[in-house]
Amino acid sequence: MHKLFIQSGAILGFLGVALGAFGAHALRATLALSNRADTFETAVKYQFYHALALVAIGILLQVPATSADSAKFYGWAGYAYLFGVIIFSGSLYAICFTGITKFGAVAPIGGLLMLAGWALLLVGVLKS
């Protein structure tokens, strides 16, 4: 499981940098015209923060002193981060690329998953 989170974090981090650069350069005019530059920036920012969190979860799962109880919560946190980014940032990207604002209705689900991930990480640390 630790490899999944580190690999996912690396992929999301790579894509975050690539999408950020793409948005700042190639999409700048399009995003400005549609008034979506802030939306795109938010998607990239949250994706990148949680990419780093996924890498941290993967590293925590490799620490020999990590108890099975803590590892369980770390694993849940990692999945919450991963699916949270896919849903939250994905819905914001969908709005930016399609202009269909109804995608925004699912963004709060992704945000709640990211919040749950942070809470699960805290519980895992408290259990260690």
N, C-alpha and C positions, 0 to 999 in steps of 0.2 A: 504494500500500500504506500510506503514511503516514496518509492520510485514514481508511482502515479502522480503524487502531489508535487514532487520536485519537477518532473517532466511537464506536468500541466502548468505549473508556475513559470517554467522557462518558456513554454510556448506562448502563454498569455503575456508574459513580459516582452518577448520578441514582437508579438503582434501589437502590443500597446505602443512600443516605440515606433514601429512601422506605421501604424494607423495615425499616431500623433504627428509624425512627419508628413504623412500623406495629407492629413487634414490641414496642417499649417501651410503647406505649399500648394499641392495640386487641387485641393478642395476649398482653399481659402475663399475665393470669390463666390463659389456656389453656396457655401455655408453662410457667408455674409448676406447674400441675396435672400436666402430662405430664413434668415434670422436664427440659424441653428448652430452657430459656432460655439456658444456656451454649452449647448446640449452635447455636442460632439466632444468637447473638452471634458465635460463631466464623465462621459462614458469611458474615455481613455484614462482619466485620473483614477476612477474607481477600479477599473480593470487592472491598472498597474499596481495600486496599493494591495489588491488582493492576490495578485501574482506573487508579490513578495511574501505575503502571509502564507500562501500555499507552500512556497519553498521552506519557510520557517517551520511549518507543520511537518513537512517531510523530514527535516533535520531533527525535530523533536522526537519523531517516531524512531529515529536511529540511536537515540541516547540510551545507553545500556541501563541506566538507573530508572528509566520510565516504567512505571507500573502498568500492568494490564488494564487497570481501571482508568488511568490517565490516558493510555493509548486509545482506548475506546472513544473517549471524548475528543481527543485530538483528531481521530479519524472522522468522526461526525462533523467536527469543525471544518476539516478539509473539504468534505463533500458539500457542506453548506456554502463555503466560499466559492467552490468551483461552479455549482449550479446557480448560485447567486450572481456571479459575474456573467454567466451565459445569459441568464434571464434579464438582469438589470442592464448591463452594458449592451447586450444584444438588442434589447427593445429600443434603447436610445439610438443605436446605430441604424436600426430599421427605420426609425422616424426620420433620421437625417438623410438616409439614402432614398427613401420612398416618398417622404412627405405625409405618410399616413399616420396621423396622430393617435389613432386607436391603439397602436402598439404601446403607447404610454400607459395603458391600463394594466399591463402586466409588470411594469417596472417596479411597483411597490412590493411585489412578491419576491423579486430578486433582492431588493433592499432588505426585506425581512430575513431572507436567508443569510445575507451577509451579517446582519446584526446577530442572528442566531449563531453564526460561526464564531463571532467574537465572544459571545456568552459561553459557548461550549469550550472554547479555548481557556477561558477563565476557570470554568469548572474543572477542566483537566489539570490545570496548574494547581488548583486548590486540593485536588485529590492526590497530588504527587507528594 
